[in-house]
Amino acid sequence: MIIPHYASLEGALSSLFGPDTSVVHTERVFGGDINKSYALTLNTGDRIFMKTNTIENAAFFTAEAAGLSAIAQTGAIKTPAILCTGTENKQTGYSFLLLRYVESGKKQTDYWEKLAQELAAMHLADTSIFFNSSEGGTNSNLNNADAENSTKKLFGFFQNNFIGARPQLNTPHKNWIDFFRECRLAPQFKAAEHYFSGTERTNITKLLDHLDTFLVEPQKPSLVHGDLWSGNVMCDKNGTALLIDPAVYVGHSEADVAMTSLFGGFPRAFYDAYREANPLQPGYKERLDLYNLYHLLNHLNLFGAGYLNAVNAVVAKFVV
């Protein structure tokens, strides 16, 4: 899917909704801490959702749009419809993402079971298409041999993106454990190295060097949301779930399931339905904390030392 990009909000609205389209009402929407968000009502009667940030952070939105597009391409689970990305250079300037506005509603009685089934279907979808750009070109991170075999098992994504406000590497790898070490844990440990003592750094090195002792290769690569906590799932007016704010990549489905338990967790019905649709590999519970170590490290790097004890506890669990 080619996502249009416009040089102004006025140009985007004119192209998408017709000449003389204008905003007649703007309502601030609160919830995130990275971008500013608004519900816009147009003179056409349409209602759209707009995220904004600085010009310098325009990549936040092109990456988010690519992630939403990837999820939508699986045909398994809903996401908000993407309208465009853009930059507005008038006055101070800003970057923006436009989506169809999603009216929220009450969850259906089988909401969590359906979410689990749809997430499992996304995890079971073909992933070979996610190593070519939307322009049809092969990922520049692939060498010639990998490019020729881009439909085979690879982990990563056709572009780097973000986990929260921090960059997330998606360099393609043929091995899941290598990818998780080199593109997930190692960069976060590197960014946080000033927090750790000499002994803790030794333990971190041991963990990374012996990661294949603790993790397993998946039965198949899966497109994962990448930041799947309850705040990134919403319920539409029909009572069904949509995924928002993705940090997608092709990885192990367990990483998504693990994160659902990190900040409060999902109901038991979700996990039961997920296991029925896509059984977890033996030993998942022992690996869960290691997957979530990535997100704890990211929070350590974003928000500070309040997450240090949790990070050190997970490292010690696997090393000591």
C-alpha positions, 0 to 999 in steps of 0.5 A, a space after each residue: 500500500 502506498 501511503 500518500 504524503 502531503 506538503 500541507 494539511 490544506 493540500 491533504 484535505 483538498 486531495 482527500 475530500 475535495 476542493 474547499 474542504 476545511 476544518 470546522 471544529 477541532 477537539 483535543 484528544 488526550 491519551 498519549 505522551 509523545 504526540 498531540 492528537 485531535 478530532 477534526 470535523 470537516 465541512 464535508 461532514 467527515 470526522 478524522 483523527 490527526 496526530 501531530 509532532 515537530 517537523 523533525 519527528 515526521 518519521 514517527 508518522 511514516 513509520 506508524 502508517 507503515 505499521 498500520 498498513 502491514 497489520 491491515 495487509 494480513 486481513 486478520 484484525 482491524 486498524 484505523 484506516 490510514 488517510 495520509 502523512 504530511 508536513 505543514 511548513 507554515 509558521 512554526 511547522 509540524 508533521 502530521 498523520 491523518 486517520 479515519 476517526 474511530 468512534 468508541 463503544 461498548 465491548 461485545 460479550 466475546 470481545 476478548 475471545 475475538 481479539 485473541 482469535 484475530 491476533 492469532 490469525 495475524 500471527 499466522 499470516 504470511 510474512 514474506 511481503 514485509 521485506 519489500 518496501 511499499 515502493 516495491 524495492 527490496 530492503 536495502 539492509 539485505 545483502 544480495 543472497 538474502 534479497 534473492 530469497 526474501 520470501 523465505 524465513 526472515 525476521 525484522 521489517 523492511 524499515 526501522 521504526 520506533 518503540 515509543 519515542 525511541 528508535 527500533 532497529 529492524 535489520 533482517 536476520 535469518 534467525 529469531 534469537 540473533 535478531 532479538 539479541 542484536 536488534 532488541 536487547 543489545 541496543 537497549 542495554 547499550 543505551 542504558 549502560 551508565 545505569 549498571 555496575 561492573 558485575 551487572 554488566 558482566 551478567 548482561 554479557 552472559 545473558 546476551 552470549 547465552 540467549 539461545 539457552 533461554 529462547 527458542 526459534 518459532 515454528 514460523 515467523 509472525 508479524 507482531 504488533 510490537 507494543 501490545 499492551 491494553 492502551 494500544 487496543 481500542 473498541 469501536 462502536 460495533 464492540 470489536 477491537 482495533 490495534 493502534 500505535 504499532 511498533 511492528 516487525 516480523 518476529 516470534 508471536 510469543 513476544 506479542 503475547 508476553 507484552 499483553 501481560 506486562 502492564 496489567 494483563 488481559 483477561 483469562 478468556 483472551 489467553 485461553 482463546 489465543 492458545 486454542 487458535 495458536 498454541 504456544 510452544 512448550 516453556 513459554 512461561 519461562 521465556 515470558 520475562 525475557 521478552 518483556 525485558 526489552 520493554 522494561 529496558 525501553 522504559 528505563 531509557 525513556 523514563 529513568 531509574 525507576 525501572 532499573 530494579 525490574 531490569 536487573 531482576 530479570 537479568 539475574 533470573 536468567 544468569 544466576 
